[in-house]
Amino acid sequence: MKIMKSIFKKLQLAIKSRREYNKTLTTLQKKRLSVCGKCPHNSDNKEYLTVLDRLKLLMNNIFNAIMGIYIEEEAVCTLCGCNLIFKSSQEDPSNFCDEGKWDNL
């Protein structure tokens, strides 16, 4: 039951972040993406992607297509599976960096 609640919450955040998507990045979002740009969990920074990493990328692309959103930046956090463009735009603390790397921004 706890896993289902977690999946449902993640789905809600994914939908919310895409509905609120704005192509103009905020200053905070730019700072967050700068941190993500150096993170080893960023899919763009991994020399080899695992099958699970590739699945997370694929699921994000499918979800974007379903929501009718097309972006050039497809990098995901390989820890949580969130697309970094959308994750970085959220104000909901439950969708912040899982490693606390945004805490001092």
C-alpha positions in Angstrom: 0.0 0.0 0.0 2.9 2.4 0.9 4.5 1.8 -2.5 1.2 2.6 -4.3 0.9 5.9 -2.4 4.5 6.7 -3.4 3.8 6.0 -7.0 0.6 8.0 -7.0 2.3 11.0 -5.4 5.1 10.8 -8.0 2.6 10.7 -10.8 0.7 13.7 -9.3 4.0 15.7 -9.1 4.9 14.7 -12.7 1.5 15.9 -14.0 1.7 19.1 -12.0 5.2 19.9 -13.1 4.3 19.4 -16.7 1.1 21.4 -16.5 3.0 24.3 -14.9 5.9 24.0 -17.4 7.2 27.4 -18.5 9.9 27.5 -21.1 11.4 30.5 -19.4 13.7 29.3 -16.6 13.5 31.1 -13.3 16.7 32.1 -11.5 16.2 29.4 -8.9 15.6 26.8 -11.6 18.8 27.9 -13.3 20.7 27.5 -10.0 19.2 24.0 -9.4 20.0 22.9 -12.9 23.6 24.1 -12.5 23.9 21.9 -9.4 22.3 19.0 -11.4 24.7 19.6 -14.2 27.6 18.5 -12.0 25.8 15.7 -10.3 26.9 12.1 -11.0 23.2 11.0 -10.8 22.3 13.2 -13.9 21.8 10.8 -16.8 23.8 13.1 -19.0 26.9 12.7 -16.8 26.9 8.9 -16.7 29.3 7.1 -19.1 27.0 4.0 -19.0 23.3 4.0 -18.4 21.8 1.0 -16.7 18.7 -0.7 -18.0 16.8 1.1 -15.2 18.3 4.5 -16.2 17.2 3.9 -19.8 13.7 2.9 -18.6 13.4 6.1 -16.6 14.4 8.2 -19.7 11.9 6.3 -21.8 9.1 6.7 -19.3 9.7 10.4 -19.2 9.7 10.7 -23.0 6.4 8.7 -23.2 4.9 10.8 -20.4 5.9 14.0 -22.1 4.4 12.8 -25.4 1.1 11.9 -23.6 1.1 15.4 -22.0 1.9 17.0 -25.3 5.1 18.6 -24.1 8.2 18.5 -26.2 11.5 19.5 -24.7 15.1 19.3 -25.9 16.6 18.6 -22.5 15.8 15.0 -21.6 18.2 14.5 -18.7 16.8 12.7 -15.7 17.9 12.2 -12.1 18.8 8.5 -12.1 18.0 8.3 -8.4 14.3 9.3 -8.6 13.7 9.2 -12.4 12.4 12.8 -12.6 13.2 14.9 -15.7 15.5 17.6 -14.4 13.7 20.5 -16.2 10.4 19.7 -14.5 11.8 18.7 -11.2 13.9 21.9 -10.9 10.9 24.0 -11.5 8.8 22.7 -8.5 8.2 24.6 -5.3 6.9 21.5 -3.5 9.5 20.4 -1.0 8.5 16.8 -1.5 9.9 17.1 -5.0 13.3 18.6 -4.2 16.7 16.9 -4.7 16.7 13.6 -2.9 20.3 14.2 -1.8 19.6 17.7 -0.4 21.9 19.4 -3.0 19.4 22.2 -3.4 19.0 23.0 0.3 21.3 26.0 0.3 20.1 27.7 -2.9 
